[in-house]
Amino acid sequence: MSDGVREPGVNRSNGGVPSPDASGTGREPLVLDLQPVRPAQVRERADAARNRVRVLTAAERLFAAGDARNVTMDEIAKEAGVGRATLYRRYPDVAAIATALLDEHERRLQEHILSGPPPLGPGASPAERLAAFCVAMVDLLERHLHLVLGAETGSARFGTGAYGFWRAHVRILLTESGAPDPDGMADGVLAPFAPEVYLFQRRTLGLSQHRVTEALVWSAHRLAGG
């Protein structure tokens, strides 16, 4: 990938899709229209489709009710009213189920970054876009932390296509801003969005979403020269 030429791809599994052109000036308030997850429209048997919806619905309830990292496949199967064999035929582990639920939310944010209005989308300065990205990522964590905890904890976070997208986007903005070492800085910019970090800030330290966001926006403007 050439610096400043391409934005990452829209889905969790690939990258390198060119960024669509967009126009716009000024600082616009960031508004994310995140819709509820809807199961993907795929061709499948009616009974398989019903089981998939039951599994995802049950998993969403369990993830939201407590610590998603402690949810087991047996608990999901029991909550969904399906057999373990049925569950494992579609999903190898709990992380795969959480990923299926989280995917649509992350995809929507990626689309905003690629072709939405500035400052999150193209058309604003690197500093403004990086700050808007921080706002959007905190919003994603606040709304769906239970899913991110189930899908992207520990080293598993770095293997997702979503992390690759976020990293490539941040690296491009740092490169465009003239930052001295975009490769060295990109993961540092993303470190506060690790779900365990956000959980610690919100629930252990008691920091508000606004306070976390303001600190990250301040850092973004200074890192990217805003």
Phi, psi and chi 1 to 4 in degrees:
 res  aa     phi    psi   chi1   chi2   chi3   chi4
   1 MET       -  129.0  180.0 -176.9  -64.2      -
   2 SER   -82.9  142.2  -60.7      -      -      -
   3 ASP   -61.4  130.2  -69.3  -13.4      -      -
   4 GLY    73.0    8.4      -      -      -      -
   5 VAL  -104.1  -42.3  175.5      -      -      -
   6 ARG  -123.4  144.7  -70.7  176.9  179.2  -92.8
   7 GLU   -92.0  157.3  -72.4  -83.4   14.4      -
   8 PRO   -67.5  166.8   24.2  -32.5      -      -
   9 GLY   -71.8  172.3      -      -      -      -
  10 VAL   -85.6  -23.5  174.1      -      -      -
  11 ASN  -106.6  178.4   60.5   40.5      -      -
  12 ARG   -76.5  -11.9  -65.4  172.2   61.4   87.7
  13 SER  -110.3  -13.3   59.8      -      -      -
  14 ASN  -143.9  172.0   63.1   15.3      -      -
  15 GLY  -146.1 -175.1      -      -      -      -
  16 GLY    86.5   13.5      -      -      -      -
  17 VAL   -78.3  128.9  176.2      -      -      -
  18 PRO   -59.5  143.9  -20.8   31.3      -      -
  19 SER   -75.5  126.7  173.7      -      -      -
  20 PRO   -63.5  150.4  -16.8   28.7      -      -
  21 ASP   -70.3  146.2  -68.2  -26.2      -      -
  22 ALA  -148.8  150.8      -      -      -      -
  23 SER  -120.3  163.0   61.8      -      -      -
  24 GLY   148.0  149.6      -      -      -      -
  25 THR  -134.8  162.1   59.2      -      -      -
  26 GLY    83.4  168.9      -      -      -      -
  27 ARG   -94.0  114.5  -63.5 -170.5 -179.5 -174.5
  28 GLU  -103.4  143.7  -61.0 -177.7   11.3      -
  29 PRO   -63.8  137.9   22.0  -32.4      -      -
  30 LEU   -78.0  123.4  177.0   64.6      -      -
  31 VAL  -128.1  118.9  177.6      -      -      -
  32 LEU  -106.1  120.0  -67.6 -177.6      -      -
  33 ASP   -94.1   76.5 -177.6   18.4      -      -
  34 LEU   -84.1  117.1  -62.5 -178.8      -      -
  35 GLN   -92.0  156.1  -60.2  -62.1  -37.4      -
  36 PRO   -59.0  149.3  -21.3   32.0      -      -
  37 VAL   -63.9  132.8  170.8      -      -      -
  38 ARG  -117.8  133.8  -66.5 -178.9  -61.0  -84.8
  39 PRO   -55.5  142.4  -22.8   32.9      -      -
  40 ALA   -60.9  142.6      -      -      -      -
  41 GLN   -83.1  100.4  -61.9  -60.3  -47.8      -
  42 VAL  -129.8  157.0  -64.4      -      -      -
  43 ARG   -79.5  120.4  -68.9 -174.0  177.2 -177.9
  44 GLU  -157.9  161.8   57.0 -174.1  -20.4      -
  45 ARG   -61.8  151.6  -62.3 -167.9  -37.5  -90.1
  46 ALA   -59.9  -40.0      -      -      -      -
  47 ASP   -69.4  -35.8   59.6  -23.6      -      -
  48 ALA   -66.5  -39.7      -      -      -      -
  49 ALA   -63.6  -42.8      -      -      -      -
  50 ARG   -62.7  -42.1  -74.9 -166.9  -63.2  -89.7
  51 ASN   -64.8  -39.4  -74.7  -23.7      -      -
  52 ARG   -61.5  -46.3  171.3  172.8   51.6   77.4
  53 VAL   -63.5  -41.4  172.4      -      -      -
  54 ARG   -62.7  -41.8  -69.8  167.2   68.3 -179.8
  55 VAL   -64.8  -48.3  166.0      -      -      -
  56 LEU   -65.7  -39.3  -67.2  178.4      -      -
  57 THR   -65.2  -43.9  -58.6      -      -      -
  58 ALA   -64.4  -42.9      -      -      -      -
  59 ALA   -63.8  -42.0      -      -      -      -
  60 GLU   -58.0  -42.8  177.9   86.1   63.8      -
  61 ARG   -62.6  -46.2  -75.2 -162.6  -59.0  -93.4
  62 LEU   -67.1  -41.5  -70.2  171.4      -      -
  63 PHE   -62.3  -40.3  -69.3  149.9      -      -
  64 ALA   -74.8  -23.7      -      -      -      -
  65 ALA   -79.2  -24.0      -      -      -      -
  66 GLY  -157.3 -150.7      -      -      -      -
  67 ASP   -80.1  113.9 -169.0  -28.2      -      -
  68 ALA   -60.8  -25.1      -      -      -      -
  69 ARG   -69.2  -16.5  -65.5  165.8  -65.9 -178.0
  70 ASN  -100.3   -2.1  -63.9  -30.3      -      -
  71 VAL   -74.0  137.9  174.4      -      -      -
  72 THR  -111.7  162.7   67.4      -      -      -
  73 MET   -63.5  -36.8  -67.6  -69.2  -85.1      -
  74 ASP   -62.9  -40.1  -76.7  -14.2      -      -
  75 GLU   -65.5  -40.0  -72.0  172.7  -27.0      -
  76 ILE   -65.9  -44.2  -66.9  173.0      -      -
  77 ALA   -60.3  -43.3      -      -      -      -
  78 LYS   -65.7  -44.8 -178.0  178.0  179.4 -179.2
  79 GLU   -63.6  -35.9 -178.9   75.5   11.0      -
  80 ALA   -82.1  -16.5      -      -      -      -
  81 GLY    73.1   33.2      -      -      -      -
  82 VAL  -123.0  160.6  -58.6      -      -      -
  83 GLY   -75.0  156.8      -      -      -      -
  84 ARG   -60.7  -38.1  -66.1  177.0   75.1 -107.1
  85 ALA   -63.4  -40.4      -      -      -      -
  86 THR   -62.0  -42.9  -62.5      -      -      -
  87 LEU   -64.8  -47.2 -177.7   61.5      -      -
  88 TYR   -71.6  -21.4  -82.0  101.3      -      -
  89 ARG   -64.2  -31.2  -88.3 -162.1  -62.9  -89.1
  90 ARG  -100.7  -37.1 -176.9  177.5  -71.0  -88.8
  91 TYR  -127.8  124.0  -57.9  106.0      -      -
  92 PRO   -73.9  -25.2   25.8  -34.4      -      -
  93 ASP  -160.7  177.2   51.5   33.7      -      -
  94 VAL   -63.9  -38.7  172.9      -      -      -
  95 ALA   -59.6  -36.2      -      -      -      -
  96 ALA   -65.8  -35.3      -      -      -      -
  97 ILE   -70.2  -44.9  -61.6  172.8      -      -
  98 ALA   -61.7  -38.4      -      -      -      -
  99 THR   -63.8  -40.7  -63.0      -      -      -
 100 ALA   -61.7  -38.2      -      -      -      -
 101 LEU   -73.0  -38.5  -72.9  162.7      -      -
 102 LEU   -75.7  -26.2 -177.1   61.8      -      -
 103 ASP   -54.1  -45.5 -179.7   75.9      -      -
 104 GLU   -65.6  -37.3 -178.4   63.5   23.3      -
 105 HIS   -65.7  -43.4  -58.1  -57.7      -      -
 106 GLU   -68.6  -38.3  -68.6 -177.8  -32.1      -
 107 ARG   -61.3  -40.9 -174.0 -175.2  -57.4  -85.0
 108 ARG   -63.5  -41.9 -174.4  173.7  -62.5  -83.7
 109 LEU   -64.5  -40.6  175.1   53.1      -      -
 110 GLN   -60.8  -38.6  -70.0  165.5   -0.1      -
 111 GLU   -66.4  -37.7  -70.1  170.1   -9.8      -
 112 HIS   -61.0  -42.4  -85.4  -88.5      -      -
 113 ILE   -65.2  -40.7  -71.4  170.7      -      -
 114 LEU   -75.4  -40.0  -73.7  173.7      -      -
 115 SER  -142.2   10.6   57.3      -      -      -
 116 GLY   -82.4  178.1      -      -      -      -
 117 PRO   -70.7  155.1   27.2  -35.3      -      -
 118 PRO   -69.4  156.1   24.4  -32.1      -      -
 119 PRO   -88.9  -10.7   31.1  -36.3      -      -
 120 LEU   -68.7  -43.4 -175.0   57.9      -      -
 121 GLY   -87.7 -177.8      -      -      -      -
 122 PRO   -60.8  150.6  -22.8   34.1      -      -
 123 GLY   119.7   -9.6      -      -      -      -
 124 ALA  -112.0  172.2      -      -      -      -
 125 SER   -69.0  159.6   70.6      -      -      -
 126 PRO   -55.6  -40.1  -27.0   35.4      -      -
 127 ALA   -64.8  -43.1      -      -      -      -
 128 GLU   -65.4  -40.3  -71.2  174.1  -39.5      -
 129 ARG   -68.3  -39.0  -66.1 -163.1   70.6 -167.5
 130 LEU   -66.3  -40.5 -173.3   59.3      -      -
 131 ALA   -63.5  -43.0      -      -      -      -
 132 ALA   -64.4  -36.9      -      -      -      -
 133 PHE   -61.2  -42.5  171.7   74.3      -      -
 134 CYS   -62.1  -43.2  -69.8      -      -      -
 135 VAL   -58.8  -45.6  173.5      -      -      -
 136 ALA   -66.6  -38.5      -      -      -      -
 137 MET   -69.1  -39.3  -73.2  -63.9  -71.1      -
 138 VAL   -64.3  -40.1  172.3      -      -      -
 139 ASP   -61.4  -42.4 -177.1   71.2      -      -
 140 LEU   -60.9  -44.5 -179.8   72.8      -      -
 141 LEU   -66.1  -41.0  -74.2  169.4      -      -
 142 GLU   -62.6  -39.3 -175.0   69.1   22.2      -
 143 ARG   -78.5  -34.9  -67.5  169.5 -177.9  -99.3
 144 HIS  -132.7   31.4  -52.6  -64.2      -      -
 145 LEU   -57.8  -37.7 -177.6   60.6      -      -
 146 HIS   -61.0  -32.2   57.0  -68.5      -      -
 147 LEU   -78.0  -41.4  -61.9  179.9      -      -
 148 VAL   -64.7  -37.5 -172.9      -      -      -
 149 LEU   -62.5  -34.5  -76.6  168.2      -      -
 150 GLY   -76.8  -25.6      -      -      -      -
 151 ALA  -105.7  -29.8      -      -      -      -
 152 GLU  -134.6   39.5  -61.6 -178.6    2.3      -
 153 THR   -87.4  153.0   54.7      -      -      -
 154 GLY    59.8 -146.8      -      -      -      -
 155 SER   -68.5  -18.3   60.8      -      -      -
 156 ALA   -60.2  -26.5      -      -      -      -
 157 ARG   -58.9  -39.5  177.5  174.4 -175.7 -116.8
 158 PHE   -77.2  -13.5  -55.2  106.1      -      -
 159 GLY   -91.6   -2.6      -      -      -      -
 160 THR   -83.5  150.1   64.7      -      -      -
 161 GLY   -63.4  -31.2      -      -      -      -
 162 ALA   -61.8  -44.5      -      -      -      -
 163 TYR   -62.8  -39.9 -172.7   84.7      -      -
 164 GLY   -60.2  -39.6      -      -      -      -
 165 PHE   -63.8  -51.3 -178.1  102.8      -      -
 166 TRP   -59.0  -43.1  -49.6  140.0      -      -
 167 ARG   -65.0  -44.4 -170.2 -176.5 -167.2  -77.7
 168 ALA   -63.1  -41.0      -      -      -      -
 169 HIS   -63.0  -47.9  177.0   60.8      -      -
 170 VAL   -63.1  -41.9  167.8      -      -      -
 171 ARG   -61.7  -41.7 -179.5  179.7  176.7  -83.2
 172 ILE   -61.7  -45.3  -72.3  169.0      -      -
 173 LEU   -64.7  -40.1  -64.5 -179.7      -      -
 174 LEU   -65.6  -39.1  -68.2  172.5      -      -
 175 THR   -63.3  -46.3  -60.7      -      -      -
 176 GLU   -64.2  -28.3  -69.1  176.1  -11.8      -
 177 SER   -81.4  -10.5   73.5      -      -      -
 178 GLY    85.9   17.2      -      -      -      -
 179 ALA   -58.9  145.2      -      -      -      -
 180 PRO   -68.6  -29.9   23.1  -33.8      -      -
 181 ASP  -146.5   77.3 -173.6    1.2      -      -
 182 PRO   -57.0  -39.5  -26.6   36.2      -      -
 183 ASP   -64.0  -41.3  -88.7  -32.4      -      -
 184 GLY   -72.2  -26.7      -      -      -      -
 185 MET   -91.7  -24.6  -64.4  169.7   65.5      -
 186 ALA   -58.6  -46.1      -      -      -      -
 187 ASP   -69.8  -29.8  -63.6  -62.4      -      -
 188 GLY   -65.8  -38.0      -      -      -      -
 189 VAL   -63.7  -37.4  172.2      -      -      -
 190 LEU   -82.9  -16.4  -67.7  171.5      -      -
 191 ALA   -55.3  -39.9      -      -      -      -
 192 PRO   -65.4  -13.3  -22.8   34.9      -      -
 193 PHE   -94.1    4.9  -53.8  119.3      -      -
 194 ALA   -61.6  133.4      -      -      -      -
 195 PRO   -59.9  -34.2   20.1  -32.1      -      -
 196 GLU   -65.2  -36.3  -60.1   95.8  -28.4      -
 197 VAL   -66.0  -46.0  173.1      -      -      -
 198 TYR   -65.1  -39.2 -168.3   69.2      -      -
 199 LEU   -60.5  -43.2 -178.6   69.1      -      -
 200 PHE   -63.2  -44.1  173.9   74.3      -      -
 201 GLN   -64.8  -43.1  -70.6 -177.8  -55.6      -
 202 ARG   -78.6  -42.6  -67.4  -74.9  -78.1  118.3
 203 ARG  -100.6  -31.9  -61.1 -173.8 -173.9  173.7
 204 THR   -89.6  -49.3  -58.1      -      -      -
 205 LEU   -82.1  -20.5  -61.9 -178.5      -      -
 206 GLY    74.7   23.1      -      -      -      -
 207 LEU   -73.9  142.8  -59.3 -179.6      -      -
 208 SER   -77.2  160.1   67.1      -      -      -
 209 GLN   -58.0  -41.6  178.4 -175.3   -6.3      -
 210 HIS   -61.6  -41.8  175.9   75.9      -      -
 211 ARG   -66.7  -42.8 -168.3  170.7  170.1 -173.6
 212 VAL   -62.0  -44.5  172.8      -      -      -
 213 THR   -62.5  -46.5  -59.1      -      -      -
 214 GLU   -60.7  -39.6  -72.9  -62.8  -58.3      -
 215 ALA   -63.8  -41.0      -      -      -      -
 216 LEU   -71.7  -37.3  -67.3  171.9      -      -
 217 VAL   -63.6  -42.6  166.9      -      -      -
 218 TRP   -56.8  -47.1 -176.0   91.3      -      -
 219 SER   -65.1  -41.1  -63.9      -      -      -
 220 ALA   -60.5  -43.2      -      -      -      -
 221 HIS   -64.8  -34.2  -81.4  -71.1      -      -
 222 ARG   -80.0  -36.2  -81.1  146.2 -172.2   80.9
 223 LEU   -67.0  -38.6  -74.9  171.8      -      -
 224 ALA   -99.9   11.4      -      -      -      -
 225 GLY    76.9   23.9      -      -      -      -
 226 GLY   -82.5      -      -      -      -      -
